[in-house]
Amino acid sequence: MTPPPPRSWKRLFRFPWRTTERDVDTELSFHFDERIAELEAAGMPATAARAQAEREFGDPRAVRETLVAIDRRTARSHARRSRAEAVAQTFRMAARRLVRQPAFFALTAASLAIALGATTAASGFADAWSHPVSPFADPNHAVSVTMWGGPDHAHGGLDWPDRWKFIENTEAFGRVAFVMPTWDVVRAGDETFRAQILDVTPNLIAVAGLTPQLGRWFTPASADADAVLVSDYVWHRYFGNRASTDGASIAVGARTYDVIGVMPRGTSHPIAGDVVRLEASPGTAISGWPIVRLKPSATIASAQAEVDAVAKIVNARSTDPSRPYGFGIHPLDQISAPRLTGLHYIFLLVSRFVLVIACANVAALLLARTAARRRDLALRLALGAGRMAIVGDVLAELVIISLVGCVAGLVLANGATGVVRSLIPADLAWNSFVDLRWSWRVFASSGATLLFVVAAAGYLPALQVSRIPPADPLKESSGGATGRRPQRMKSVVMLQLAMALALLIVTSVLSSSILQMSFEDVGYNPRMVTVATGNYVYRWNTSALNGQTPTQYLVPLAERQQGVTVASYYFRGVPDGLQVISDDIGSDQHPVLAGQYTIAGPRFMEAVGIPVIDGRDFAAGDSVGDGAVILDDSAAKTLFPSGRAVGRRVKLGRPASNEPWRPVIGVVRSVATRFPSAKPNYPSIYVATSGVNAAPGAILARSFAIVARAGNADDAAMLPLRIRRAFMSVMPTNVQLTVGSLTADRDASMAAQRQFAELFGSLSAGALLFAAAGLFAVLSYMVRQRMREFGIRVAIGAAQRDVGRLVLKDALELALGGTAIGGAGGIAATLVIWAPEFGTDIATWVSVVGAEVVLICVVMLASLGPARRAMRADPVDVLRSA
């Protein structure tokens, strides 16, 4: 083999301080010298050989720069490949370790999946709530125009059509449609309800940029004069969300229409109506609300500037400058849908709170796992592995767990969102605006949450690994007599328990408050009472009532229904000056402030279930003349502080009013008229009268409100249906009728609180489960580390229960520490969140103590497994493994 040239050793030996540029210079010099030597060997003189070599190599600077760039690119490629291989190797080894321990892998991934799923679902709901459905195409060019101000018509004011004529030729305006909202009674099947009716021009849907979600819009054909579209709410509530409009009809007043379509979700004022029909008189359409499609070159700002200029001209001609005219341009996508409230922000905060607890749980599990691998990691450090490589192993496991938990959490959140979407009642007012769906905002929130999870859960384990002294673990045996207590893990578990207890206290206080409200004595017995109310009774042909008012006609009809023991009626009245005075001589008349009073019929107290304390209930004939009054005990004590109220007189108004003095015939128990009960009750006043500030019978003829009491629970359940059928059999179709239980309003007032309590309960249960899992992992590790100690204790005569008591003692220490921290936080949260709404009483503090007892019980249950393992310590096996 031919030996290399004299300077070829430079190519064989590369020193670490040599740079890429020096290597290229050395390589170029080597090849240049080699070429010169070849030319000289061929017989060419040295000077000519060098000149020939320079011509062959070309521009040395360009060649050098090209070779330097190639070498650097190659070096970077090799470095990236090496790093990628190292990272891939790290993740492969981490995956193998996790597969070998499926219980740890499943527990940590499930913790993240559940918490992340709840957080993502909460983010999706909040996103859908704060970004409601907008059905308008190009909403920035579809606007509504408002017109206000100016003197009244009697003083020369402009009516609605005249105001529109001033701005209809605005340069920014293109096509124009009109809507005219009214209210009427609508019947759909057996249901009647008061609804908003929109009379619209045929071009509304084109101007607004809408597309019906079902069916079609009006056509120029005259047959559509008997056709309507209904809102999404009406279609869900009264037509069962059918897939087709074939055969669907609805009655508005006395006229029946065919339903040809369903309006899209998310329409807002002024084009949000329950029933949409064509304007019968196109010539009067200008009296409606204008909806304008702006020209493509126009903007909302330019249109507003133009109408403001017109307003100045109109105001200059106005007869009353103190009341100027005004015009407003409002995009149709400015939907008046519900926005995020304080409860929603609390919901989001609590979901993040649960995620923090789950992160702490994962951190505790990783700390326990890292502590169990302490000898292995120390051995690798002693053999030369870098600390960053060791930290990378721990973080690789966390990344795999986080990715699996993230994917499972997103799947879980998607499923939970679908379940929530299916459970939302269609008759909720905000349901038409809120569409639970995924969006980029939800994915961004989930991604930020995942980064938070990885950073929060991986910090403590990585910190622990980076501080492992290589010599200490190698000196330790496989379980010392005392063992090293994982203080950092215990701190994390204590934090979990504290946060879980805080949530548990808030849930317990809320649940106990709602439970107390549910069973609270509100002063009367609303069970087994049905209420039927109606409006628009002036449309009833009174000749068919034999000269009676609708109320006088329907009360006996209600009494004849099966199971009814007594029926009566009631209305609302407003006292003059919002006060009631008494004839208590010698006093200052002690007025009672009352926003309203109840006009009641015979046996009303018996029908509703309000106990009579003194005197008697209303009877037939009490409404003749000036009528009679029944006071509740709070009003009686205020109006007549010096004696008995029965037999005295009161006036429903100020002293100077024309109201008559009415005799007091009874005193009844005060009733709760609003919820929650922590707030004071209003005084109640009941009056028997045939008319108030009107001709006799006028009040009883405008509307009706009838109460009927059933004799037993079975009849009470069927009574609303029986009364509805009986009333509808005699009432015209254009009279509104609403029938329901007297407890419906009370139950509805607490429905939101119940749902909120259920939400908090589920989140608290999840937090408690995470805390118990973290406690179990830490105690299991501590028992494993102290097995030799336990074996020695058993060998020298300790009882098994004494060994188990040591483990339970550690668990109790964690529980008491978490109780102290979480109890203070939970009480503070209760005082801030619930006390202003529900008040604080003995039930609140009982709930706090109960939550703490539940936490301690859960801690004891979670520690039973590790305690039983410690009790099974065999001295022979433990000492043999040392």
C-alpha positions, 0 to 999 in steps of 0.5 A: 500500500502506498503511504500517504503524502507528507501532509496527509496526516492533517486529514487523519487527525482532527483536533477539537479546536479546529473550525470548519473554515480551517478544515476546508483550508486544510483540505483545499491545500492538500488537494492543491499540493497533490495536483502540483505534485502530479503535474511535476511528476509528469515533467512540468516545471514547478512554476508552470505546474502551480499556474496550471493547478491554479487555473484548474481550481478556479476562484479559490474564494468562491470554492472555499465559500461553497465548501464551507457552506456544504460542510456546515449544512452537512454538520447541521444535518448530522446534528439534527439526525443525532438529536432526533435519534436520541429523542426517539430513543428516549421516547421508545424507552419511556414507552416501554417502561410505561407499557411494563407498568399499565396501572400507573400509565392508566391512572395518570392518563385517566386523571388527565383525560377526565380533567382535561375533558371537563375543562375542554367541555367547559371551554366549548360551552363558554365559547358557544355562549359568548359567540352566539349563532349568527344566521345572517349572510354578510351581516355588516351590510344588513342593518336595522334602522331605529328612529326615535325622538321628536315632539309628540304627534299632538305638538307637530311631531312626525309619525313613523312613515314621515320619519322614514321618508327623510332618510329613505334616499340615503346614498348608503341604502340599497334594498329595504324591507319592513317588519311590523311586530305585534302580539296575539294569541296562537294555538298550536295543537292543544296548546295556546300561548301569547306570541310575537307576530311579525308582519313582513314584506316579501323581500325580507329574507333577501335583504337580511341575508337569511335562509330558512333552516326548514321549508321555504320562504314566501313566494309571490304567489297569492296562496302564501297569504295563508302561510307562515313561518315559525321560529326555531323555538316554536317548531321545537316546542309545539311541533316536536322538531319534525323533519318536514313542514307537511301538514303543519298548521297554526292558528293566529287569533281566529285565522288558521295558517299553513306552516311552510318553513322554520326561521333560522336560529339566532335571529334577533330583534327586530326580526325575531318573532314566533310567527312570521307572515306576509303583510296583508296591506303592502301600502302600509308596510312603511309603518313598520321597522325598516331593515336595510341592505347597504350598498357594497361600497357603503359601511355602517360608519358612512351610513350612520354619518349620512343619517346623522346629517339628515337628523340635523336637517329635521331637527332644524325644522322641529317645533320642539328643539328640546326633543331632537330626532335621531336615527341609528344604524345597527348591524343585524349580527349584534344579537341580543343573546345571553352573555357570560355571567358570573356563574359561567365564570365560576364554572370555568374557574372551578373546571380549571381548579379541578384540572390543577388538582389533576395536575397535582395528582399526576405530579404526585404519581410521577414523584412516587415513580421517580423516587422508586427509580432513584437507585436506577437513575443514580446508577446511570449518573454514576456510569456517566449519563448526563443529568439532562438525559435523566430529566429527559427520561422523566419528561418523555414519560410525562409527554406520552402520558399527556398526549394520551390523556389529551386525546382521550380528554378531547374524545371525552369532551366531544362526547360530553358536549353531545350529551349536554346538547341533547339534554338542553331543553328546546324551550329554553330562551337562549337555546336558539342562540347557543350552539355547542360546537367545536371552534378554533378558540376551543382548540386553542384553549385546549392546547394552552391547557395541555401546555399548562398540564405538562409544565405543572405536572413535570416541574417537581419530578424533573427538579427531584431528578436533577438533584439526585446525588449519585452516591447517596442512593447507591449507599442505600439498601433496598429499603432502609430501616427508617426509609426516606420520607417523600416530603415533597410528595406529601406536600403535593398530596396535602395541596390536592386534599386542600383544594378538593376540600374547598370544592367540597365545602362550596358544594355542600353549602350550596346543596344544603341551602337548596335542600333547606329551601326545598323543605322550607315552610313558606307559609302556605301549602302549594301542593296539589294546587293547579293555576289556570290563567288567561288573557285576551278574554275580551275576544270571548263572546260574552253572550255565551256566558249568560251575562257572567264574566269569564272568571265567574263562568270558569270557576264553577267549571273548575269545581266540577272537575274530578278530584277538585275540592275547592276553586277560587280566583285571584288578580293583582292590583296596585294601591294608590301611592304603593301604600296601605294605611289603617284607621288605627286612632291615636297612631300615625296610621303606620302605612305599609309599603306594598307594590301590589295586592291580591284581589281574591275570590271566595274560599281563596285561602282554603284553595291555596292553603294559607292558614287563617290565624284570626277571623275568616276566609273570604265568602260569597258576598264579601265583594259587594259594596266596598269589599273586604280585606284580609291581612297577613300577620306582618301587615297586621302588626304594622298597621295595628300595633296596638290591638287586633286587626279584625274588625278594623278598616284599611285604605288601599292608598294614601290618606288623600286618595279616593279609595274607600275604607274596607273592613278587615275580616281576617288575618293569615299567615305570612307567605314567602313571595320570593326566593331564596328565603334568606331575604325578607318577605313582603307583606301580603294584602288580599282584597275581595272586590268587584272592581278597583278604580273602574266599574264593577266587574271590569277587573274580572272581565279583562283576564282570569286567574283560577286556582283549584285544589285537588283532594289527593296526589293522584288527582293533583297530577291529572288536574292540569290536564283536566282543567285545560281540556274543560276550559278549551272546550268552552273558550274561543281559540284566540284566548290565551290559556296557561295551566300549571302547578302552583309550585311550578314558579317555585320549582323553576326559581330553584332549578338553576341552583339545583343544576349548579349544585349538581355541576359542583357536585360532579366536579367536587367528586372528581377532585376528591377522586384525584386527591384519593388516587394521589394519596394512595400512590404516595402511601404505597410508595412510602410503604414500599420504602419502609417494608424493611422497617415494618419487617423488623418491627414485626420481628421484635414483637410488634402487632400487625395492627400497630404497623397498619396504625403507622400508615394510617397515622401518616394518612391522617397527618395529610388529611388534617393538613389538607383540612386546615388549608382547604377548610379556610379556603372553602369557608372564605369562598362560601362567604364570598360566593354564597353568603350574599345570596343564601345567607349563613346560618347553622346549616352552613357550618354543619355543611362545612363540618360534614365536608371535612368529615367526608374528606377524612373518611375518603382519606382513611379508605384510600389508606386501607390498601397501603395499610393492609400491605404494610400489615402483611410484612414478613420479617423473613422475606424482608430481611432476605431481600436486604 
